[in-house]
Amino acid sequence: MLATKFQDFDLGYRKKALSPLLGQGIFASDGSIWEHSRALIRPNFVRNQVADMELYENHVAKLIQHIPRDGSSVDMQELFFRMTLDSATEFLFGESVNSLDDDRVSPTNFAEDFNISQIGLAVCVRMGPLTPFHFDRRFWKATSDARGYANRFVEQAIEFRKATDNKILSEKEGQYVFLHGLSKRTLDKKELTDQLLNILLAGRDTTAGLLSITFHQLARHPEVWNTLQQEVQNLNGLKPSFLSCLLR
């Protein structure tokens, strides 16, 4: 419906409320700008580009290390949000923020900045036209820092795009990088940053939310959990491929 009737829908004040972090990205725009964003992003989501099971395997393994072995309680939702942020940034930027690494040494705190900015956006959306009366220094600093972090990768991709041909740009040691693919279609710095943060927002929150409710239900239905456990054991230690998961 949105693909052919997009002119019939309007985000209203939400566009302005979301713009500090998301700019004019696909989830913060409507009309012709949304249509342009969709056409820009869509070619980067073909199956062979999002089916890198090894990328997700690495981050899932890190998550498992944070689960206690003594039967004590653990906040799985918080771990899911960290894991999906790690995998999404690796897929989108070509480099993970590695928020699941307790011993990491990082000059940035992108994960925290991104969270603070999202909370601030939610406040702006609820306040609507009254937003100008709300000023949160912490929100604006976190938003600026989050966009600055993404900007750094955008600048690298633009320089790389100008210096290399398309084939080399689309690969990083055999790994597909979303930003490199997107920079084939535009070299506009703001547009790349806007779209990158929009897809990151969707890639992290929706996946983490789905995993959270899935494990919430599994914990309450042991018969389903036992069936799933048997499916895993039938693999005999082998990693499932993207195709095998679909066929099952």
PETAPE-V920614 format. One record per pair of residues at least 24 apart in sequence whose ideal C-beta (glycine too) atoms are under 6 Angstrom apart, sorted by the first residue. I is the first residue (numbers start at 0). GAP is how many residues later the second one is. If there is no record, write none. Layout:
BEGIN
I,GAP + I,GAP
END
This chain:
BEGIN
5,28 + 5,29 + 12,115 + 13,111 + 16,107 + 16,108 + 17,103 + 19,123 + 20,96 + 20,100 + 20,122 + 21,175 + 21,176 + 22,171 + 23,170 + 24,169 + 24,170 + 24,173 + 25,172 + 26,171 + 39,145 + 43,134 + 43,137 + 48,127 + 50,191 + 52,189 + 55,31 + 58,24 + 58,27 + 58,28 + 61,38 + 75,139 + 76,135 + 79,128 + 79,131 + 79,132 + 80,127 + 83,120 + 83,123 + 83,124 + 84,26 + 84,119 + 87,112 + 87,115 + 87,116 + 90,87 + 91,86 + 91,87 + 91,104 + 91,108 + 92,60 + 92,86 + 93,78 + 93,83 + 107,41 + 109,39 + 112,29 + 112,32 + 112,33 + 113,32 + 115,26 + 116,25 + 116,26 + 116,29 + 149,43 + 149,46 + 149,47 + 150,42 + 152,26 + 153,35 + 153,38 + 153,39 + 156,26 + 157,29
END
